[in-house]
């Protein structure tokens, strides 16, 4: 019984460890809404993403005109077409996927998605080109703030995405499009 | 000469490559410094991270059981492995139970530590590593030379050669973008055919039963979401108590590892996909033994960012393979002897004790102090060479008493001047192999000072 043995070993050994909780939390950003927005944009661009600022009513037209064969997963008819049981072959043919972001993190450009935003968990990774829509007022300062807002108990899966897939495993040269999306476009509304 | 020193000499034989390795890792270190400086509360974050880890370790049994309870409630199966053998067998059982044939794995130092790929290979099961760097070294049947940048010891021409052979890329092609695209096509096929995905774990949150995996390539997610069965493998020390603790660690990890603000993907797995199966395998493999060790338990706080490797003057100039342990560099040099003190007895000496590792550590492990403690223990246990122990004893004898000190000073100044070079640099003068004795001064400092005070 590995479990009993491991726990017994831990209990025997742990006596000398000191338990101390955290010191005062930092955070509580002094940045204004527009400063947060600018920092968010700067970090996303730094991570290789493209950022487009739009008014809400322009979004649909923009999406339809900018890309052909685009699948907007905020539309019920599109979601219905790609249920959780959908085949990988079909998912693998997705060129442009639009998903709605829940939360943006200014300090690193990360955008939070969870099960309720994803008809199928693999979509943000298997699509060749990923497009997020995000409302500007959903940008917060730091990851610490982000984990105050989300609740992991609400979702079976959740992910922060901060750019297109990338690697530097060959001589440290940065290459976009390792396994996940080759491109990321964020439409800020 | 120690094993590390001998392997380091081989690495240094190719001077231009060694220089490239040194410069490239130093560049990563500089990127880390620049991005850390953009976070005003950086030092506070390090302190908090250290304290959270200490708390997690102090109540490790409680948090592990909490993780298990939460995970089971989420429909996840939790398995415990006390050592590498048990771990490998558990994974094999899961594979057989599900009849899995096509297995993909994202980066996990734990599976390297346990020799999982080799074990499964011996059972006729092949695992495809999907991190680009890991896939490259898997093709070449090598060990990773860095915990975050596994193929940092290779040049693009060598990778091009490997890909030509294995993936049929054009002969002589070495453009990183071209090679990466070839790997993308090759691995996407593997993902689509995968019936089981293995991953490592960066953090396991006891409060919610979530395991967190950080990648830039998206390979962990491609595998996990494509395959019906997902298996997450974690060492017992990966646990953190609360969701909010992730806020601290995700701010530190990528910044300290590669100088990025965050990894491209920070994935939180809590429940299996509809119709899928999810496992968490919790592995001890010698960790709990050091939990109560007053000197060495701090090493269990490590989050495997690789920051101490990038900054280490010895690692940068000797390469990851010179260490001979799955985790190289300063952190590896204090973890390896915990696994096998006799086999890795030379590693705590592969350091200048400059302390740079401790200064960059995001969870404030005093790595250089632990290296020093290991040296003391290894010497006491007579695991160091006779020459080293003898010369240290002799040095102690002469330095600890005034008359002896004066005498040896006179002798040394005389010897450097008059003893033939061949005798001074005899083979047992290990120190003199890479160093030159200084020109002897005419008088000692004491003599000089006395004369000065008199006049």
HADDOCK unambig.tbl for C-alpha pairs under 7 A between the chains (distance, minus, plus):
assign (segid A and resid 2 and name CA) (segid B and resid 80 and name CA) 5.54 0.50 0.50
assign (segid A and resid 2 and name CA) (segid B and resid 81 and name CA) 5.34 0.50 0.50
assign (segid A and resid 2 and name CA) (segid B and resid 82 and name CA) 5.08 0.50 0.50
assign (segid A and resid 3 and name CA) (segid B and resid 80 and name CA) 5.17 0.50 0.50
assign (segid A and resid 6 and name CA) (segid B and resid 82 and name CA) 6.00 0.50 0.50
assign (segid A and resid 6 and name CA) (segid B and resid 284 and name CA) 6.65 0.50 0.50
assign (segid A and resid 7 and name CA) (segid B and resid 61 and name CA) 5.70 0.50 0.50
assign (segid A and resid 9 and name CA) (segid B and resid 288 and name CA) 6.07 0.50 0.50
assign (segid A and resid 9 and name CA) (segid B and resid 289 and name CA) 6.92 0.50 0.50
assign (segid A and resid 10 and name CA) (segid B and resid 61 and name CA) 6.29 0.50 0.50
assign (segid A and resid 10 and name CA) (segid B and resid 288 and name CA) 5.31 0.50 0.50
assign (segid A and resid 10 and name CA) (segid B and resid 291 and name CA) 6.98 0.50 0.50
assign (segid A and resid 11 and name CA) (segid B and resid 61 and name CA) 6.79 0.50 0.50
assign (segid A and resid 13 and name CA) (segid B and resid 288 and name CA) 6.92 0.50 0.50
assign (segid A and resid 13 and name CA) (segid B and resid 289 and name CA) 6.77 0.50 0.50
assign (segid A and resid 13 and name CA) (segid B and resid 291 and name CA) 5.57 0.50 0.50
assign (segid A and resid 13 and name CA) (segid B and resid 292 and name CA) 4.19 0.50 0.50
assign (segid A and resid 14 and name CA) (segid B and resid 58 and name CA) 5.84 0.50 0.50
assign (segid A and resid 14 and name CA) (segid B and resid 291 and name CA) 5.69 0.50 0.50
assign (segid A and resid 14 and name CA) (segid B and resid 292 and name CA) 4.90 0.50 0.50
assign (segid A and resid 15 and name CA) (segid B and resid 292 and name CA) 6.38 0.50 0.50
assign (segid A and resid 16 and name CA) (segid B and resid 292 and name CA) 5.59 0.50 0.50
assign (segid A and resid 16 and name CA) (segid B and resid 294 and name CA) 6.94 0.50 0.50
assign (segid A and resid 17 and name CA) (segid B and resid 58 and name CA) 4.89 0.50 0.50
assign (segid A and resid 17 and name CA) (segid B and resid 292 and name CA) 6.71 0.50 0.50
assign (segid A and resid 18 and name CA) (segid B and resid 54 and name CA) 6.94 0.50 0.50
assign (segid A and resid 18 and name CA) (segid B and resid 58 and name CA) 6.10 0.50 0.50
assign (segid A and resid 19 and name CA) (segid B and resid 54 and name CA) 6.46 0.50 0.50
assign (segid A and resid 19 and name CA) (segid B and resid 55 and name CA) 4.69 0.50 0.50
assign (segid A and resid 19 and name CA) (segid B and resid 58 and name CA) 5.65 0.50 0.50
assign (segid A and resid 20 and name CA) (segid B and resid 51 and name CA) 6.31 0.50 0.50
assign (segid A and resid 20 and name CA) (segid B and resid 55 and name CA) 5.80 0.50 0.50
assign (segid A and resid 21 and name CA) (segid B and resid 51 and name CA) 6.32 0.50 0.50
assign (segid A and resid 21 and name CA) (segid B and resid 52 and name CA) 6.56 0.50 0.50
assign (segid A and resid 21 and name CA) (segid B and resid 55 and name CA) 6.60 0.50 0.50
assign (segid A and resid 22 and name CA) (segid B and resid 48 and name CA) 5.50 0.50 0.50
assign (segid A and resid 22 and name CA) (segid B and resid 51 and name CA) 6.02 0.50 0.50
assign (segid A and resid 22 and name CA) (segid B and resid 52 and name CA) 6.51 0.50 0.50
assign (segid A and resid 23 and name CA) (segid B and resid 48 and name CA) 6.40 0.50 0.50
assign (segid A and resid 26 and name CA) (segid B and resid 41 and name CA) 6.98 0.50 0.50
assign (segid A and resid 84 and name CA) (segid B and resid 274 and name CA) 6.99 0.50 0.50
assign (segid A and resid 88 and name CA) (segid B and resid 192 and name CA) 6.59 0.50 0.50
assign (segid A and resid 108 and name CA) (segid B and resid 261 and name CA) 5.08 0.50 0.50
assign (segid A and resid 108 and name CA) (segid B and resid 262 and name CA) 6.03 0.50 0.50
assign (segid A and resid 121 and name CA) (segid B and resid 225 and name CA) 6.16 0.50 0.50
assign (segid A and resid 122 and name CA) (segid B and resid 222 and name CA) 6.52 0.50 0.50
assign (segid A and resid 122 and name CA) (segid B and resid 225 and name CA) 5.30 0.50 0.50
assign (segid A and resid 122 and name CA) (segid B and resid 226 and name CA) 6.89 0.50 0.50
assign (segid A and resid 125 and name CA) (segid B and resid 218 and name CA) 6.63 0.50 0.50
assign (segid A and resid 125 and name CA) (segid B and resid 222 and name CA) 6.22 0.50 0.50
assign (segid A and resid 143 and name CA) (segid B and resid 247 and name CA) 4.91 0.50 0.50
assign (segid A and resid 143 and name CA) (segid B and resid 251 and name CA) 6.49 0.50 0.50
assign (segid A and resid 144 and name CA) (segid B and resid 244 and name CA) 6.78 0.50 0.50
assign (segid A and resid 144 and name CA) (segid B and resid 247 and name CA) 3.95 0.50 0.50
assign (segid A and resid 144 and name CA) (segid B and resid 248 and name CA) 6.35 0.50 0.50
assign (segid A and resid 147 and name CA) (segid B and resid 243 and name CA) 6.80 0.50 0.50
assign (segid A and resid 147 and name CA) (segid B and resid 244 and name CA) 5.52 0.50 0.50
assign (segid A and resid 147 and name CA) (segid B and resid 247 and name CA) 5.93 0.50 0.50
assign (segid A and resid 148 and name CA) (segid B and resid 244 and name CA) 6.54 0.50 0.50
assign (segid A and resid 152 and name CA) (segid B and resid 208 and name CA) 6.59 0.50 0.50
assign (segid A and resid 153 and name CA) (segid B and resid 208 and name CA) 5.98 0.50 0.50
assign (segid A and resid 156 and name CA) (segid B and resid 269 and name CA) 6.44 0.50 0.50
assign (segid A and resid 156 and name CA) (segid B and resid 270 and name CA) 4.72 0.50 0.50
assign (segid A and resid 156 and name CA) (segid B and resid 271 and name CA) 4.34 0.50 0.50
assign (segid A and resid 157 and name CA) (segid B and resid 268 and name CA) 5.52 0.50 0.50
assign (segid A and resid 157 and name CA) (segid B and resid 269 and name CA) 4.92 0.50 0.50
assign (segid A and resid 157 and name CA) (segid B and resid 270 and name CA) 5.73 0.50 0.50
assign (segid A and resid 157 and name CA) (segid B and resid 271 and name CA) 6.64 0.50 0.50
assign (segid A and resid 158 and name CA) (segid B and resid 267 and name CA) 6.06 0.50 0.50
assign (segid A and resid 158 and name CA) (segid B and resid 268 and name CA) 5.00 0.50 0.50
assign (segid A and resid 158 and name CA) (segid B and resid 269 and name CA) 6.88 0.50 0.50
assign (segid A and resid 159 and name CA) (segid B and resid 265 and name CA) 6.64 0.50 0.50
assign (segid A and resid 159 and name CA) (segid B and resid 266 and name CA) 5.50 0.50 0.50
assign (segid A and resid 159 and name CA) (segid B and resid 267 and name CA) 4.38 0.50 0.50
assign (segid A and resid 159 and name CA) (segid B and resid 268 and name CA) 5.85 0.50 0.50
assign (segid A and resid 160 and name CA) (segid B and resid 265 and name CA) 5.64 0.50 0.50
assign (segid A and resid 160 and name CA) (segid B and resid 266 and name CA) 5.05 0.50 0.50
assign (segid A and resid 160 and name CA) (segid B and resid 267 and name CA) 6.54 0.50 0.50
assign (segid A and resid 161 and name CA) (segid B and resid 264 and name CA) 5.45 0.50 0.50
assign (segid A and resid 161 and name CA) (segid B and resid 265 and name CA) 4.87 0.50 0.50
assign (segid A and resid 161 and name CA) (segid B and resid 266 and name CA) 6.78 0.50 0.50
assign (segid A and resid 162 and name CA) (segid B and resid 264 and name CA) 4.83 0.50 0.50
assign (segid A and resid 162 and name CA) (segid B and resid 265 and name CA) 6.72 0.50 0.50
assign (segid A and resid 163 and name CA) (segid B and resid 264 and name CA) 5.69 0.50 0.50
assign (segid A and resid 165 and name CA) (segid B and resid 216 and name CA) 5.98 0.50 0.50
assign (segid A and resid 165 and name CA) (segid B and resid 217 and name CA) 4.86 0.50 0.50
assign (segid A and resid 165 and name CA) (segid B and resid 218 and name CA) 6.07 0.50 0.50
assign (segid A and resid 165 and name CA) (segid B and resid 264 and name CA) 6.57 0.50 0.50
assign (segid A and resid 166 and name CA) (segid B and resid 216 and name CA) 5.54 0.50 0.50
assign (segid A and resid 166 and name CA) (segid B and resid 217 and name CA) 4.98 0.50 0.50
assign (segid A and resid 167 and name CA) (segid B and resid 216 and name CA) 6.31 0.50 0.50
assign (segid A and resid 167 and name CA) (segid B and resid 217 and name CA) 5.76 0.50 0.50
assign (segid A and resid 169 and name CA) (segid B and resid 132 and name CA) 6.31 0.50 0.50
assign (segid A and resid 169 and name CA) (segid B and resid 133 and name CA) 5.06 0.50 0.50
assign (segid A and resid 169 and name CA) (segid B and resid 149 and name CA) 6.31 0.50 0.50
assign (segid A and resid 169 and name CA) (segid B and resid 151 and name CA) 6.38 0.50 0.50
assign (segid A and resid 170 and name CA) (segid B and resid 156 and name CA) 5.98 0.50 0.50
assign (segid A and resid 170 and name CA) (segid B and resid 176 and name CA) 5.84 0.50 0.50
assign (segid A and resid 171 and name CA) (segid B and resid 152 and name CA) 6.47 0.50 0.50
assign (segid A and resid 171 and name CA) (segid B and resid 155 and name CA) 6.09 0.50 0.50
assign (segid A and resid 171 and name CA) (segid B and resid 156 and name CA) 6.13 0.50 0.50
assign (segid A and resid 173 and name CA) (segid B and resid 176 and name CA) 6.71 0.50 0.50
assign (segid A and resid 175 and name CA) (segid B and resid 177 and name CA) 5.71 0.50 0.50
assign (segid A and resid 178 and name CA) (segid B and resid 180 and name CA) 6.47 0.50 0.50
assign (segid A and resid 178 and name CA) (segid B and resid 184 and name CA) 5.87 0.50 0.50
assign (segid A and resid 178 and name CA) (segid B and resid 217 and name CA) 5.20 0.50 0.50
assign (segid A and resid 179 and name CA) (segid B and resid 184 and name CA) 5.61 0.50 0.50
assign (segid A and resid 179 and name CA) (segid B and resid 217 and name CA) 5.59 0.50 0.50
assign (segid A and resid 179 and name CA) (segid B and resid 218 and name CA) 5.79 0.50 0.50
assign (segid A and resid 179 and name CA) (segid B and resid 219 and name CA) 5.92 0.50 0.50
assign (segid A and resid 180 and name CA) (segid B and resid 217 and name CA) 6.38 0.50 0.50
assign (segid A and resid 180 and name CA) (segid B and resid 218 and name CA) 5.19 0.50 0.50
